[in-house]
């Protein structure tokens, strides 16, 4: 489903985040158990102990992307052309005393025989002014541009050439420009309700700057997948709890302490941490086939988890979205200053009522 279709479905649903109730929260011990960023879109994630909030997501999240020059669009691990990207490992090496504040280190699978890369973590606008620009590429209907990351020295490998060799397509590794601003207009959130101008926006992420999911939702999915396998409804030979992990759904936050599976569906607004950073949760997250790709092997299963999730997690309000299920919720920050840490408490202050097709 392209973004124009997805947005039309979203726009057909009442999403006013300030229309919910303020009933006392039934779950009092919700905490952040993981913080994850995905610096290069579709590549490996990085677990952090703490993460800085920006209006476009956590710092470093989807700040780089692989552009397929043949199709002039993102190269995604959700399809066969870019499925191998999920096996690319990324590490953030911050160093306040180093140039660019450190490096983003990129490693390819050993059997690829490709060299690792080390690219600037925070290059300045002055330093990037002469970088090549790729214009007009597409992310689900948004037309964007990016700065091509050059070789970091006369004898250093060319990042785009390495990624082209790895994916067997002509691609460019691009960084999000400093002036990048990608508005989100699919949620009914007034800019006046936020503490920064221009309204919600995102980085190179598909739609929303943040995505959150609970361990309760993961455990429910794991049990249902195991039940379907045992009943012969799906062909699955793996260990469900070992192989169907949260990493398949690529959230930015994982939270524990939610008492019911998919309890986060009903959240409208919450406060995170001692500084009470406020987030709006405008809608559940519809999912494609990406979670069917095993992040360890890079192999896509035809059934797991999509077939099982479709049996009980389709959203009845989204007319026409028959081939989507929901897992997790989108998040929009009300402010942009502060840090979220693993272990932070979450206080839910506003709720909605959702229904699903069972």
C-alpha positions in Angstrom: 0.0 0.0 0.0 1.5 3.4 -1.0 1.5 6.3 1.4 -1.2 8.2 -0.3 -3.5 5.3 0.3 -2.3 4.8 3.8 -2.8 8.5 4.6 -6.3 8.5 3.1 -7.2 5.7 5.5 -5.7 7.5 8.4 -7.5 10.7 7.5 -10.8 8.8 7.5 -10.4 8.0 11.2 -11.0 10.4 14.0 -7.6 11.0 15.5 -7.9 14.0 17.8 -5.4 13.1 20.5 -7.1 15.5 23.0 -10.5 14.0 22.7 -9.9 11.1 25.1 -10.8 10.5 28.7 -8.6 11.1 31.7 -9.7 8.1 33.7 -7.1 6.9 36.3 -4.5 4.7 34.6 -5.0 1.0 35.4 -1.3 0.3 34.9 1.0 2.0 37.4 4.3 0.4 36.8 5.0 1.0 33.1 8.7 1.5 32.4 11.0 1.8 29.4 12.9 -1.5 29.0 14.7 -0.8 25.7 15.6 2.2 23.5 16.5 1.4 19.9 17.6 3.6 17.0 18.0 2.5 13.4 20.7 4.9 12.1 20.6 3.6 8.5 17.0 2.9 7.4 16.4 -0.9 7.0 19.7 -1.8 8.5 20.5 -3.1 12.0 19.3 -1.4 15.1 21.4 -0.1 18.0 20.3 -0.4 21.7 21.0 2.6 23.8 20.9 3.3 27.6 19.6 6.8 26.9 18.4 8.7 23.8 18.0 12.4 23.0 14.6 13.6 21.9 14.2 15.6 18.7 11.0 16.6 16.8 11.9 14.1 14.1 12.7 11.1 16.4 15.6 10.1 18.6 18.9 11.5 17.6 20.5 9.3 14.9 17.3 7.4 14.1 16.8 6.9 10.4 19.3 9.7 9.8 20.8 7.8 6.8 19.2 5.8 4.1 20.0 3.8 1.0 18.6 5.3 -2.2 17.9 3.0 -5.1 19.0 5.0 -8.1 17.1 2.8 -10.6 13.8 3.4 -9.0 14.7 6.8 -7.3 13.2 5.7 -4.0 14.3 4.2 -0.7 15.8 0.7 -0.8 13.9 -1.2 1.9 14.4 -4.6 3.5 10.7 -5.0 3.2 11.2 -6.1 -0.5 13.5 -8.6 -2.2 15.7 -5.9 -3.7 16.9 -4.7 -0.3 16.1 -7.6 2.0 19.8 -8.1 2.8 20.1 -4.7 4.4 18.7 -6.0 7.6 21.9 -8.0 8.1 24.1 -4.9 8.0 25.3 -4.1 11.5 25.6 -0.5 12.7 27.4 0.9 15.8 27.4 4.4 17.1 30.8 5.5 18.4 30.3 8.8 20.2 33.5 10.7 21.1 33.2 14.4 22.0 36.9 14.9 21.4 36.9 13.4 17.9 36.0 15.2 14.7 32.2 15.1 14.0 31.6 13.9 17.6 32.5 10.3 16.6 31.6 7.9 13.9 28.9 5.6 12.6 30.6 2.3 12.0 29.0 -0.1 9.5 29.9 -3.8 9.2 28.7 -6.2 6.5 28.2 -10.0 6.9 31.5 -11.9 6.8 30.6 -13.9 3.7 30.1 -10.7 1.7 33.9 -10.0 1.8 33.2 -6.3 1.9 35.2 -3.8 4.0 33.6 -2.1 7.0 32.8 1.6 6.8 33.3 4.5 9.3 31.4 7.6 8.5 31.0 11.0 10.3 28.4 10.9 13.1 27.6 14.6 13.2 29.2 16.4 10.2 28.5 20.1 10.3 26.5 22.0 7.6 29.7 23.7 6.5 31.5 20.3 6.1 28.6 18.9 4.0 28.0 21.9 1.8 30.0 20.3 -1.1 28.6 16.8 -0.7 26.7 15.5 -3.8 22.9 15.9 -3.5 20.4 13.2 -4.6 17.1 14.9 -5.3 13.5 13.8 -5.7 13.6 10.3 -4.3 10.5 8.9 -2.8 9.6 7.6 0.7 5.9 6.5 0.5 4.9 9.5 -1.5 7.1 12.1 0.2 9.6 13.6 -2.3 12.9 14.2 -0.5 16.6 14.9 -1.1 19.7 13.6 0.7 23.5 14.3 0.9 25.6 11.5 -0.5 28.2 10.4 2.1 31.6 10.6 0.5 34.7 8.4 1.1 36.4 9.6 4.3 39.9 10.0 3.0 41.9 9.4 -0.2 42.3 5.7 0.4 39.0 5.1 2.2 36.2 3.0 0.5 33.3 4.7 -1.1 30.2 4.0 1.0 27.8 4.1 -1.9 30.1 1.7 -4.0 30.2 -0.7 -1.1 26.4 -0.7 -0.6 26.0 -1.1 -4.4 28.2 -4.2 -4.4 26.4 -5.6 -1.4 22.8 -5.1 -2.7 23.7 -5.7 -6.4 21.9 -2.5 -7.3 23.1 1.0 -8.1 22.5 2.8 -4.8 23.7 5.8 -2.8 24.2 6.1 0.9 22.6 9.5 1.8 22.5 11.5 5.0 19.5 13.6 6.0 20.3 17.3 5.3 20.6 19.7 8.2 17.6 21.7 6.9 15.5 18.6 6.4 11.8 19.0 7.4 9.3 16.4 6.5 5.8 17.3 7.8 3.4 14.7 8.9 -0.2 15.6 7.9 -1.9 12.3 8.5 -2.6 12.8 12.2 -5.2 15.3 13.5 -2.7 17.2 15.7 -2.8 21.0 15.8 0.6 22.7 15.7 -0.5 24.9 18.5 -0.6 21.8 20.8 3.1 21.3 20.3 6.1 23.3 21.7 7.8 23.7 18.4 6.7 25.4 15.1 5.4 23.6 12.0 3.6 20.7 13.5 4.7 17.0 13.6 7.5 15.8 11.3 9.7 12.8 10.8 13.2 11.9 9.6 13.6 9.2 7.0 11.1 7.0 8.9 8.1 5.9 7.0 5.5 8.1 8.8 6.0 8.9 12.5 9.1 10.0 14.4 8.6 7.4 17.1 7.1 3.9 17.4 6.4 2.1 20.7 5.4 -1.4 21.6 4.9 -3.4 24.8 6.4 -6.7 25.9 2.8 -7.8 26.7 2.0 -7.5 23.0 5.1 -9.4 22.0 4.3 -12.3 24.4 0.8 -12.4 23.1 2.0 -12.6 19.5 4.5 -15.3 20.4 1.9 -17.5 22.1 -0.5 -17.1 19.2 2.2 -18.0 16.7 3.1 -21.1 18.7 -0.6 -22.1 19.0 -1.1 -21.7 15.2 2.0 -23.8 14.6 0.9 -26.5 17.0 -2.6 -26.6 15.4 -1.0 -27.0 11.9 -2.4 -23.6 10.7 1.1 -22.4 9.7 4.3 -24.0 8.6 7.0 -23.0 11.1 9.9 -25.0 12.4 11.7 -22.5 14.5 11.7 -21.7 18.2 9.0 -19.0 18.3 10.3 -17.2 21.4 13.9 -17.3 20.1 13.1 -16.3 16.5 10.1 -14.1 16.7 11.6 -11.3 18.8 10.6 -7.6 19.2 13.4 -6.7 16.8 11.2 -7.8 13.9 8.8 -4.9 14.5 11.6 -2.3 15.0 10.2 -0.1 17.7 12.1 2.8 19.2 10.8 2.1 22.7 9.9 -1.2 24.2 7.9 -0.9 27.4 7.1 -3.4 30.1 4.5 -3.3 32.9 1.5 -3.1 30.5 -1.0 -5.5 32.0 -2.9 -6.5 28.9 -1.7 -7.4 25.4 -1.9 -4.3 23.1 -2.9 -2.2 26.0 -0.9 0.6 24.4 -3.6 0.8 21.7 -5.7 2.8 24.1 -3.1 5.4 25.0 -3.6 8.9 23.8 -1.0 10.9 25.9 1.7 10.0 28.4 4.5 11.5 30.4 7.9 9.9 30.3 10.7 10.1 32.9 11.3 12.4 35.9 11.1 15.5 33.6 7.7 14.3 32.4 8.4 14.5 28.6 5.0 14.5 27.1 4.1 12.3 24.0 1.0 12.0 22.0 0.1 8.5 20.7 -2.1 9.3 17.7 -2.7 5.9 16.2 -1.7 2.3 16.1 0.9 1.2 13.6 -0.2 -0.8 10.6 2.4 -3.4 9.5 3.7 -4.7 6.2 5.7 -7.9 5.5 8.9 -6.5 7.0 8.4 -8.3 10.3 8.4 -11.6 8.4 12.1 -11.1 7.7 14.3 -12.8 10.4 16.8 -10.1 11.5 19.4 -12.8 12.2 19.2 -14.8 9.0 17.8 -12.2 6.6 15.3 -14.9 5.4 11.6 -14.0 5.0 9.0 -16.5 6.1 5.8 -16.6 4.1 3.6 -16.9 7.1 5.2 -15.7 10.3 4.1 -13.4 11.9 1.9 -11.9 9.2 -0.6 -14.7 8.7 -1.2 -15.2 12.5 -1.4 -11.4 13.2 -3.9 -10.9 10.4 -6.2 -13.4 12.0 -6.8 -11.1 15.1 -5.1 -7.7 14.7 -6.8 -6.2 11.7 -8.2 -2.7 12.3 -11.9 -2.5 11.5 -12.0 1.3 11.3 -9.7 1.5 8.3 -12.0 0.5 5.5 -10.0 -1.0 2.6 -7.0 -2.0 4.8 -7.7 -5.7 4.6 -4.1 -6.8 4.3 -2.7 -4.9 7.3 -2.5 -5.7 10.9 -1.4 -3.4 13.8 1.5 -3.9 16.2 2.7 -0.9 18.4 1.6 2.7 18.4 3.0 5.9 16.8 4.4 8.6 19.0 4.7 12.4 18.6 6.7 14.5 21.1 5.1 17.6 22.5 8.5 19.1 23.2 12.0 18.5 21.8 14.3 19.0 24.7 15.4 16.2 27.0 16.6 12.6 27.2 14.7 9.3 27.7 16.5 6.6 29.7 16.0 2.9 30.0 14.1 2.4 33.3 12.1 5.7 33.0 8.6 5.4 34.2 5.7 6.2 31.9 2.5 7.7 33.2 -0.5 7.5 30.8 -2.7 10.6 31.3 -5.2 10.2 28.4 -6.9 7.2 26.8 -9.0 6.2 23.8 -11.2 3.2 23.1 -10.2 1.0 20.2 -11.7 -2.1 18.6 -10.2 -4.8 16.5 -11.5 -7.5 14.2 -11.2 -10.8 16.0 
